[in-house]
Structures are given as structure tokens and as C-alpha cells.
Amino acid sequence: MHKLKLKTMLFTTLRSTFCTKTSPTHSSFKPNKHFSSCPIKFPQQQETQPKRQTQTIVHWSGLENWRSSPLNHNRFWGPNGPQTPPLQPSFSVSEETMENCMNFSSTDLDSCSSLAEMGAVVLSTADPLEKSKLSHLAYSRWCQEGLPIGVFQPPSKPARPEKPKLVSPKDIPSPKHSGLPLNAYMLHNLAHVELNAIDLAWDTVVRFSPHCEHLGKGFFADFAHVADDESRHFLWCLQRLAELGFSYGDMPAHNILWRECDKTSDNVAARLAVIPLVQEARGLDAGPRLVQKLIGFGDIRTSNIVAKIADEELAHVAVGLYWFLSVCQKMGRAPCSTFRDLLKEYNVELKGPFNYSARDEAGIPRNWYDPSFPSQDDGKNRLSEVYNRLACIVSMEQDNSKMDGSPG
């Protein structure tokens, strides 16, 4: 057999064994060119060359059940966990807390004709309690009345109450100097995160509403659902703070979460990478540690609330991953390298320690966020180089064998 033909056959066999052909290479990807110019960009034509297989990602097993779950009205934390507000609670709770959890006002939403318009109303509401109640009402009305997604312009930034005062992270007082006991201090910080999360989810719905045709109705349904979850979490935090004798606004807070949201306002892929896959994923990391601190402090009730919130945040990270992969597929981009390039472009830092088990359950591949785990593509490239060299060596040995043999 001719040595060139033998070499070609061996090379082809080795390549087909270790590198299947289903996804394109992406070495020429440039984030500034492809991402910053528009919220979503699609390839003009399909690639026809052989493609390498991308990393297999297993989605969270509970995603479809979360999507199809009925409206959750358990916005009160009872003696045994979440429940609908009781008419006569069996334990001590202030009249104001009960009234806040039970009363809903639809006045500001009555004239709205779409999900995006209702989301803009929520974003424009400064009072935290009213924002939480309107968020639930907006999602409930959309689910029950079948309103369209619509298109609406979001406010440049969400309305905020006078308190808490927003300061630099370095100016946030320590627990010792906050004037709050440790459990209330941690709960206040969590309440601030949950309030911001309401706005982050609704801003995603409203800001990208002009792209509903490309993103699909499911995108907006999912993030409106996230906003509803976050509004329930915020109410639990408010209720428990009141039970401890404190209120949201009793200590300063930072504005980091909205800052990260604001800088991704021009790019849906960046929004998905930075908010659900970085910011909300940090909640998966921090939740168990916070629960243990509260148990050590002796506040089991608050630890149970935090544990439930952390458990429900898993859905929000999984939703973000699902839609990030969808957008990457539409753009013809490799998700892992796209995620890394976006974080670099938008100057977002990944910080450990990581809760690997929770992140694994949500579906985020470890090599996306932890540099100690090698990229699958990097591994394939190294294997390809090794076996290319092996193919050449075997071919040379074959040539030598033919030259050493007796002439025919």
C-alpha cells in the first residue's frame, strides 16, 4: 500500500476514535466584535465543515417541574415553613407583618396590557414591600389572563427607597459596628440581595422584550417566574426581620448587584453569564455557610428560611444556564469559551470557595468557573496532537519495514 494512503487512513481512524465531529472550532471568536454591538447576534449562514462535539451538559432534573408548577402563594413563613398567610396565626407575630403579607394592591397594574409593561411598573416602584407585592401580582395576572409579552422601555435604574443608604462595599459596617445582632445582620444582607434580585429578573424581562421573536416566549416566562420567587424570598426576610425587632433599611447596603446588571444592559448573553451564572451561583456557594452560621448563633428559624431560599435559588441558576446555552447555540458559539470571554470583557471576577455539588446539580460545568479543571476542548486538542504524532510515527515505521523487506 502506498505510504501516503496508509498514513491518511491511520490518521483518519485515530481522529474518528478520539474526536467526534459535531461542533465547530471557535479560536477566532472575538467578544468585542460579536457581543458588545448588539443584544443578540445570529450567524448569517450555517457552517458546513465537520464539527467537533461540544461538552455535554446535564440540565437540572427539576427544571420542567419548576416551570409547570402552579402559582406559589406561600408568602408567609409559618411555624412549619412556607404557607399562605393565616387569618389567625398560632404564634406571636405583629399585626403590621400580617397585614403586609396579606394585602395586595393592583391599582398600578390595572392599565397594563403586557408582561413587559407590568415589569416596568415593578421596576419603577420604590417601596420594597410594594415592589414585592406588585411583582407577585404581575406574574399572577400574566399567568391567569394570558397577556402578551409585549415591548416596553425599562427605567434607567430601578426605583429605590431612602433607606438603606447605598455605600461602597468597604463602607459596609461589620456585624460588631452595625447595631444589629449577627442573625439580623446576615438576614438584612440577604434581604438586600433578594430585593435586588426582583429588579434583576424584571429588568431582564423588560429590557430584552424587543427581542422576544428571537429569544422565545419561554425566556420571558422563566425570568418572570424567577422574579416571583425572589419577591416571595424577600417577604420571608422582611417578616423574620420584623419578628427580630428590625426592619430593612436599619443598616447601609451596597449597590454591586445592580451595577453588574447595568453593565450588561446591551447584551443578553452577557446578562445571562454575569447574573444567573455568576451572581446567583454565588448564592449556591454562600447559602450553606450562612445556614451553619445561623445554627451556630442559635437561630434555627432564620436558618430554615435561608436554607429554603438557597434551595430554591438552584432553579434560577439552572434557568440562566439553559438560556445561555440557547443563545450560544443561536449564535453558533461554544458556551465555555463564550462564558469565559464575556466575563473577561465585562471585567467580572469568579470567586470561590465553590459549592461544587450544588453547581453540579444546577448543571454548570466545573471547568467554566474553576481553572483547576481543564477545558474539554483543551484536552481534545492535546489528544489530537499526541495521536497526530503517533500516526506519523506508525507511518514511518511502516515505511521502514517496507524498505527493510526483500524486493518483490
Contacts in CASP RR format, 6 or more apart in sequence:
PFRMAT RR
TARGET T0000
AUTHOR 0000-0000-0000
METHOD contacts of the structure
MODEL  1
MHKLKLKTMLFTTLRSTFCTKTSPTHSSFKPNKHFSSCPIKFPQQQETQP
KRQTQTIVHWSGLENWRSSPLNHNRFWGPNGPQTPPLQPSFSVSEETMEN
CMNFSSTDLDSCSSLAEMGAVVLSTADPLEKSKLSHLAYSRWCQEGLPIG
VFQPPSKPARPEKPKLVSPKDIPSPKHSGLPLNAYMLHNLAHVELNAIDL
AWDTVVRFSPHCEHLGKGFFADFAHVADDESRHFLWCLQRLAELGFSYGD
MPAHNILWRECDKTSDNVAARLAVIPLVQEARGLDAGPRLVQKLIGFGDI
RTSNIVAKIADEELAHVAVGLYWFLSVCQKMGRAPCSTFRDLLKEYNVEL
KGPFNYSARDEAGIPRNWYDPSFPSQDDGKNRLSEVYNRLACIVSMEQDN
SKMDGSPG
3 395 0 8 1.000
3 398 0 8 1.000
3 399 0 8 1.000
3 402 0 8 1.000
6 395 0 8 1.000
6 398 0 8 1.000
7 391 0 8 1.000
7 392 0 8 1.000
7 395 0 8 1.000
10 391 0 8 1.000
10 394 0 8 1.000
10 395 0 8 1.000
11 388 0 8 1.000
11 391 0 8 1.000
14 387 0 8 1.000
14 388 0 8 1.000
14 390 0 8 1.000
14 391 0 8 1.000
15 384 0 8 1.000
15 387 0 8 1.000
18 380 0 8 1.000
18 383 0 8 1.000
18 384 0 8 1.000
18 387 0 8 1.000
19 52 0 8 1.000
19 53 0 8 1.000
19 380 0 8 1.000
19 383 0 8 1.000
19 384 0 8 1.000
20 52 0 8 1.000
20 53 0 8 1.000
21 50 0 8 1.000
21 51 0 8 1.000
21 52 0 8 1.000
21 53 0 8 1.000
22 51 0 8 1.000
22 52 0 8 1.000
22 53 0 8 1.000
22 54 0 8 1.000
23 51 0 8 1.000
23 52 0 8 1.000
23 53 0 8 1.000
23 54 0 8 1.000
23 334 0 8 1.000
24 47 0 8 1.000
24 49 0 8 1.000
24 51 0 8 1.000
24 52 0 8 1.000
24 332 0 8 1.000
24 334 0 8 1.000
25 52 0 8 1.000
26 333 0 8 1.000
26 334 0 8 1.000
26 337 0 8 1.000
26 338 0 8 1.000
29 333 0 8 1.000
29 334 0 8 1.000
29 337 0 8 1.000
29 338 0 8 1.000
29 341 0 8 1.000
31 338 0 8 1.000
31 341 0 8 1.000
31 342 0 8 1.000
31 344 0 8 1.000
31 345 0 8 1.000
32 345 0 8 1.000
34 41 0 8 1.000
34 331 0 8 1.000
34 333 0 8 1.000
35 41 0 8 1.000
35 267 0 8 1.000
35 269 0 8 1.000
35 270 0 8 1.000
35 341 0 8 1.000
35 342 0 8 1.000
35 345 0 8 1.000
36 266 0 8 1.000
36 267 0 8 1.000
36 345 0 8 1.000
38 266 0 8 1.000
38 267 0 8 1.000
39 208 0 8 1.000
39 211 0 8 1.000
39 266 0 8 1.000
39 267 0 8 1.000
39 268 0 8 1.000
40 211 0 8 1.000
40 214 0 8 1.000
40 215 0 8 1.000
40 267 0 8 1.000
40 268 0 8 1.000
40 269 0 8 1.000
40 327 0 8 1.000
40 330 0 8 1.000
40 331 0 8 1.000
41 331 0 8 1.000
42 214 0 8 1.000
42 330 0 8 1.000
42 331 0 8 1.000
43 331 0 8 1.000
43 332 0 8 1.000
47 332 0 8 1.000
52 377 0 8 1.000
52 380 0 8 1.000
54 334 0 8 1.000
54 335 0 8 1.000
55 335 0 8 1.000
55 336 0 8 1.000
55 365 0 8 1.000
55 367 0 8 1.000
55 376 0 8 1.000
55 377 0 8 1.000
57 321 0 8 1.000
57 325 0 8 1.000
57 335 0 8 1.000
57 363 0 8 1.000
57 365 0 8 1.000
58 363 0 8 1.000
59 318 0 8 1.000
59 321 0 8 1.000
59 322 0 8 1.000
59 363 0 8 1.000
60 314 0 8 1.000
60 315 0 8 1.000
60 318 0 8 1.000
60 321 0 8 1.000
60 361 0 8 1.000
60 362 0 8 1.000
60 363 0 8 1.000
61 361 0 8 1.000
62 315 0 8 1.000
62 318 0 8 1.000
63 315 0 8 1.000
63 318 0 8 1.000
63 319 0 8 1.000
63 322 0 8 1.000
66 225 0 8 1.000
66 315 0 8 1.000
66 318 0 8 1.000
66 319 0 8 1.000
67 221 0 8 1.000
67 222 0 8 1.000
67 225 0 8 1.000
71 139 0 8 1.000
71 140 0 8 1.000
71 143 0 8 1.000
71 144 0 8 1.000
71 228 0 8 1.000
72 228 0 8 1.000
72 229 0 8 1.000
72 232 0 8 1.000
73 84 0 8 1.000
74 82 0 8 1.000
74 83 0 8 1.000
74 84 0 8 1.000
74 232 0 8 1.000
75 82 0 8 1.000
75 84 0 8 1.000
75 85 0 8 1.000
75 101 0 8 1.000
75 136 0 8 1.000
75 231 0 8 1.000
75 232 0 8 1.000
75 235 0 8 1.000
75 236 0 8 1.000
76 82 0 8 1.000
76 83 0 8 1.000
76 84 0 8 1.000
76 85 0 8 1.000
76 86 0 8 1.000
76 101 0 8 1.000
76 235 0 8 1.000
76 239 0 8 1.000
77 83 0 8 1.000
77 236 0 8 1.000
77 239 0 8 1.000
77 240 0 8 1.000
77 301 0 8 1.000
77 305 0 8 1.000
78 86 0 8 1.000
78 89 0 8 1.000
78 91 0 8 1.000
79 90 0 8 1.000
79 91 0 8 1.000
81 304 0 8 1.000
81 308 0 8 1.000
82 232 0 8 1.000
82 236 0 8 1.000
82 308 0 8 1.000
85 98 0 8 1.000
85 101 0 8 1.000
85 102 0 8 1.000
89 98 0 8 1.000
93 239 0 8 1.000
93 243 0 8 1.000
94 242 0 8 1.000
94 243 0 8 1.000
96 242 0 8 1.000
97 238 0 8 1.000
97 239 0 8 1.000
97 242 0 8 1.000
97 243 0 8 1.000
100 129 0 8 1.000
100 235 0 8 1.000
100 238 0 8 1.000
100 239 0 8 1.000
101 235 0 8 1.000
101 239 0 8 1.000
103 133 0 8 1.000
104 133 0 8 1.000
104 136 0 8 1.000
104 137 0 8 1.000
105 130 0 8 1.000
105 133 0 8 1.000
105 134 0 8 1.000
105 137 0 8 1.000
106 137 0 8 1.000
106 141 0 8 1.000
108 121 0 8 1.000
108 125 0 8 1.000
108 134 0 8 1.000
109 118 0 8 1.000
109 121 0 8 1.000
109 134 0 8 1.000
109 137 0 8 1.000
109 138 0 8 1.000
109 141 0 8 1.000
112 118 0 8 1.000
112 121 0 8 1.000
112 138 0 8 1.000
112 147 0 8 1.000
113 147 0 8 1.000
113 148 0 8 1.000
114 147 0 8 1.000
114 148 0 8 1.000
114 149 0 8 1.000
114 150 0 8 1.000
114 151 0 8 1.000
114 152 0 8 1.000
115 138 0 8 1.000
115 142 0 8 1.000
115 147 0 8 1.000
115 148 0 8 1.000
115 149 0 8 1.000
115 150 0 8 1.000
115 205 0 8 1.000
115 209 0 8 1.000
115 220 0 8 1.000
115 224 0 8 1.000
116 149 0 8 1.000
116 150 0 8 1.000
116 151 0 8 1.000
116 152 0 8 1.000
116 205 0 8 1.000
116 206 0 8 1.000
116 209 0 8 1.000
116 220 0 8 1.000
117 150 0 8 1.000
117 152 0 8 1.000
118 134 0 8 1.000
118 138 0 8 1.000
118 141 0 8 1.000
118 142 0 8 1.000
118 147 0 8 1.000
119 138 0 8 1.000
119 152 0 8 1.000
119 154 0 8 1.000
119 202 0 8 1.000
119 205 0 8 1.000
119 206 0 8 1.000
119 224 0 8 1.000
119 227 0 8 1.000
120 152 0 8 1.000
120 153 0 8 1.000
120 154 0 8 1.000
120 155 0 8 1.000
120 202 0 8 1.000
120 206 0 8 1.000
121 134 0 8 1.000
121 138 0 8 1.000
122 131 0 8 1.000
122 134 0 8 1.000
122 135 0 8 1.000
122 138 0 8 1.000
122 198 0 8 1.000
122 199 0 8 1.000
122 202 0 8 1.000
122 227 0 8 1.000
123 154 0 8 1.000
123 155 0 8 1.000
123 158 0 8 1.000
123 159 0 8 1.000
123 199 0 8 1.000
123 202 0 8 1.000
123 203 0 8 1.000
123 206 0 8 1.000
124 155 0 8 1.000
124 158 0 8 1.000
124 159 0 8 1.000
125 131 0 8 1.000
125 134 0 8 1.000
125 159 0 8 1.000
126 159 0 8 1.000
126 160 0 8 1.000
126 161 0 8 1.000
127 161 0 8 1.000
128 161 0 8 1.000
128 195 0 8 1.000
128 234 0 8 1.000
128 238 0 8 1.000
128 248 0 8 1.000
129 235 0 8 1.000
129 238 0 8 1.000
131 159 0 8 1.000
131 195 0 8 1.000
131 198 0 8 1.000
131 199 0 8 1.000
131 231 0 8 1.000
132 195 0 8 1.000
132 198 0 8 1.000
132 231 0 8 1.000
132 232 0 8 1.000
132 234 0 8 1.000
132 235 0 8 1.000
132 238 0 8 1.000
133 231 0 8 1.000
135 198 0 8 1.000
135 202 0 8 1.000
135 227 0 8 1.000
135 228 0 8 1.000
135 230 0 8 1.000
135 231 0 8 1.000
136 228 0 8 1.000
136 231 0 8 1.000
136 232 0 8 1.000
138 224 0 8 1.000
138 227 0 8 1.000
139 224 0 8 1.000
139 225 0 8 1.000
139 227 0 8 1.000
139 228 0 8 1.000
140 228 0 8 1.000
141 147 0 8 1.000
142 224 0 8 1.000
149 209 0 8 1.000
149 212 0 8 1.000
149 217 0 8 1.000
149 220 0 8 1.000
150 209 0 8 1.000
150 212 0 8 1.000
151 209 0 8 1.000
151 210 0 8 1.000
151 212 0 8 1.000
152 206 0 8 1.000
152 209 0 8 1.000
153 206 0 8 1.000
154 202 0 8 1.000
154 203 0 8 1.000
154 206 0 8 1.000
154 207 0 8 1.000
157 258 0 8 1.000
157 262 0 8 1.000
158 199 0 8 1.000
158 203 0 8 1.000
158 258 0 8 1.000
160 166 0 8 1.000
161 249 0 8 1.000
163 248 0 8 1.000
163 249 0 8 1.000
163 250 0 8 1.000
164 188 0 8 1.000
164 192 0 8 1.000
164 248 0 8 1.000
164 249 0 8 1.000
164 250 0 8 1.000
164 251 0 8 1.000
164 252 0 8 1.000
164 253 0 8 1.000
165 252 0 8 1.000
165 253 0 8 1.000
166 252 0 8 1.000
166 253 0 8 1.000
166 254 0 8 1.000
166 255 0 8 1.000
167 252 0 8 1.000
167 253 0 8 1.000
167 254 0 8 1.000
168 254 0 8 1.000
169 254 0 8 1.000
169 256 0 8 1.000
171 252 0 8 1.000
172 251 0 8 1.000
172 252 0 8 1.000
172 253 0 8 1.000
172 254 0 8 1.000
173 179 0 8 1.000
173 251 0 8 1.000
173 252 0 8 1.000
175 182 0 8 1.000
175 185 0 8 1.000
175 186 0 8 1.000
178 185 0 8 1.000
178 251 0 8 1.000
179 185 0 8 1.000
179 250 0 8 1.000
179 251 0 8 1.000
180 188 0 8 1.000
180 246 0 8 1.000
180 250 0 8 1.000
180 251 0 8 1.000
181 244 0 8 1.000
181 297 0 8 1.000
182 293 0 8 1.000
182 297 0 8 1.000
183 244 0 8 1.000
183 294 0 8 1.000
183 297 0 8 1.000
183 298 0 8 1.000
183 299 0 8 1.000
183 302 0 8 1.000
184 241 0 8 1.000
184 244 0 8 1.000
184 245 0 8 1.000
184 246 0 8 1.000
184 250 0 8 1.000
185 251 0 8 1.000
186 290 0 8 1.000
186 293 0 8 1.000
186 294 0 8 1.000
186 302 0 8 1.000
186 306 0 8 1.000
187 237 0 8 1.000
187 240 0 8 1.000
187 241 0 8 1.000
187 244 0 8 1.000
187 302 0 8 1.000
187 305 0 8 1.000
187 306 0 8 1.000
188 237 0 8 1.000
188 241 0 8 1.000
188 246 0 8 1.000
188 248 0 8 1.000
188 249 0 8 1.000
188 250 0 8 1.000
188 251 0 8 1.000
188 253 0 8 1.000
189 253 0 8 1.000
190 237 0 8 1.000
190 290 0 8 1.000
190 306 0 8 1.000
190 309 0 8 1.000
191 234 0 8 1.000
191 237 0 8 1.000
191 238 0 8 1.000
191 241 0 8 1.000
191 248 0 8 1.000
192 248 0 8 1.000
192 253 0 8 1.000
192 254 0 8 1.000
193 257 0 8 1.000
194 230 0 8 1.000
194 233 0 8 1.000
194 234 0 8 1.000
194 237 0 8 1.000
194 309 0 8 1.000
195 234 0 8 1.000
195 248 0 8 1.000
196 257 0 8 1.000
196 258 0 8 1.000
196 261 0 8 1.000
197 226 0 8 1.000
197 227 0 8 1.000
197 230 0 8 1.000
197 233 0 8 1.000
197 234 0 8 1.000
197 257 0 8 1.000
197 280 0 8 1.000
197 316 0 8 1.000
198 227 0 8 1.000
198 230 0 8 1.000
198 231 0 8 1.000
198 234 0 8 1.000
199 258 0 8 1.000
199 261 0 8 1.000
200 257 0 8 1.000
200 258 0 8 1.000
200 261 0 8 1.000
200 275 0 8 1.000
200 279 0 8 1.000
201 223 0 8 1.000
201 224 0 8 1.000
201 226 0 8 1.000
201 227 0 8 1.000
201 230 0 8 1.000
202 223 0 8 1.000
202 224 0 8 1.000
202 227 0 8 1.000
203 261 0 8 1.000
203 265 0 8 1.000
204 223 0 8 1.000
204 271 0 8 1.000
204 275 0 8 1.000
205 220 0 8 1.000
205 223 0 8 1.000
205 224 0 8 1.000
205 227 0 8 1.000
207 265 0 8 1.000
207 271 0 8 1.000
208 215 0 8 1.000
208 219 0 8 1.000
208 220 0 8 1.000
208 268 0 8 1.000
208 271 0 8 1.000
209 220 0 8 1.000
211 268 0 8 1.000
212 219 0 8 1.000
212 220 0 8 1.000
214 330 0 8 1.000
215 268 0 8 1.000
215 323 0 8 1.000
215 326 0 8 1.000
215 327 0 8 1.000
219 323 0 8 1.000
219 326 0 8 1.000
222 319 0 8 1.000
222 320 0 8 1.000
222 322 0 8 1.000
222 323 0 8 1.000
223 319 0 8 1.000
225 319 0 8 1.000
226 315 0 8 1.000
226 316 0 8 1.000
226 319 0 8 1.000
229 312 0 8 1.000
229 315 0 8 1.000
229 316 0 8 1.000
230 316 0 8 1.000
233 309 0 8 1.000
233 312 0 8 1.000
236 305 0 8 1.000
236 308 0 8 1.000
236 309 0 8 1.000
237 248 0 8 1.000
237 305 0 8 1.000
238 247 0 8 1.000
238 248 0 8 1.000
240 301 0 8 1.000
240 302 0 8 1.000
240 305 0 8 1.000
241 247 0 8 1.000
241 248 0 8 1.000
241 250 0 8 1.000
243 301 0 8 1.000
244 302 0 8 1.000
257 279 0 8 1.000
260 274 0 8 1.000
260 275 0 8 1.000
260 278 0 8 1.000
260 279 0 8 1.000
260 348 0 8 1.000
261 271 0 8 1.000
261 274 0 8 1.000
261 275 0 8 1.000
263 274 0 8 1.000
263 346 0 8 1.000
264 270 0 8 1.000
264 271 0 8 1.000
264 273 0 8 1.000
264 274 0 8 1.000
264 275 0 8 1.000
264 346 0 8 1.000
265 271 0 8 1.000
267 342 0 8 1.000
268 327 0 8 1.000
269 324 0 8 1.000
269 327 0 8 1.000
269 328 0 8 1.000
269 331 0 8 1.000
269 338 0 8 1.000
269 342 0 8 1.000
270 342 0 8 1.000
270 345 0 8 1.000
270 346 0 8 1.000
272 320 0 8 1.000
272 323 0 8 1.000
272 324 0 8 1.000
272 327 0 8 1.000
273 324 0 8 1.000
273 338 0 8 1.000
273 339 0 8 1.000
273 342 0 8 1.000
273 343 0 8 1.000
273 346 0 8 1.000
273 348 0 8 1.000
274 342 0 8 1.000
274 343 0 8 1.000
274 346 0 8 1.000
274 348 0 8 1.000
275 320 0 8 1.000
276 316 0 8 1.000
276 317 0 8 1.000
276 319 0 8 1.000
276 320 0 8 1.000
276 321 0 8 1.000
276 324 0 8 1.000
277 317 0 8 1.000
277 320 0 8 1.000
277 321 0 8 1.000
277 324 0 8 1.000
277 339 0 8 1.000
277 364 0 8 1.000
277 368 0 8 1.000
278 343 0 8 1.000
278 348 0 8 1.000
278 350 0 8 1.000
280 313 0 8 1.000
280 316 0 8 1.000
280 317 0 8 1.000
280 320 0 8 1.000
281 317 0 8 1.000
281 359 0 8 1.000
281 362 0 8 1.000
281 364 0 8 1.000
281 369 0 8 1.000
282 351 0 8 1.000
283 310 0 8 1.000
283 313 0 8 1.000
284 310 0 8 1.000
284 313 0 8 1.000
284 314 0 8 1.000
284 317 0 8 1.000
284 355 0 8 1.000
284 358 0 8 1.000
284 359 0 8 1.000
284 362 0 8 1.000
285 352 0 8 1.000
285 353 0 8 1.000
285 354 0 8 1.000
285 355 0 8 1.000
285 358 0 8 1.000
285 359 0 8 1.000
287 306 0 8 1.000
287 307 0 8 1.000
287 310 0 8 1.000
287 355 0 8 1.000
288 310 0 8 1.000
288 355 0 8 1.000
288 358 0 8 1.000
290 306 0 8 1.000
290 310 0 8 1.000
291 303 0 8 1.000
291 306 0 8 1.000
291 307 0 8 1.000
291 310 0 8 1.000
294 300 0 8 1.000
294 302 0 8 1.000
294 303 0 8 1.000
294 306 0 8 1.000
295 303 0 8 1.000
314 358 0 8 1.000
314 361 0 8 1.000
314 362 0 8 1.000
317 359 0 8 1.000
317 362 0 8 1.000
317 364 0 8 1.000
318 362 0 8 1.000
318 363 0 8 1.000
321 362 0 8 1.000
321 363 0 8 1.000
321 364 0 8 1.000
324 335 0 8 1.000
324 339 0 8 1.000
325 335 0 8 1.000
328 334 0 8 1.000
328 335 0 8 1.000
328 338 0 8 1.000
331 338 0 8 1.000
334 377 0 8 1.000
335 368 0 8 1.000
336 365 0 8 1.000
336 367 0 8 1.000
336 368 0 8 1.000
336 375 0 8 1.000
336 376 0 8 1.000
336 377 0 8 1.000
337 375 0 8 1.000
337 377 0 8 1.000
339 368 0 8 1.000
340 368 0 8 1.000
342 348 0 8 1.000
343 349 0 8 1.000
343 350 0 8 1.000
350 369 0 8 1.000
350 370 0 8 1.000
354 369 0 8 1.000
354 370 0 8 1.000
356 366 0 8 1.000
359 366 0 8 1.000
359 369 0 8 1.000
360 366 0 8 1.000
365 373 0 8 1.000
366 373 0 8 1.000
367 373 0 8 1.000
367 374 0 8 1.000
367 375 0 8 1.000
367 376 0 8 1.000
END
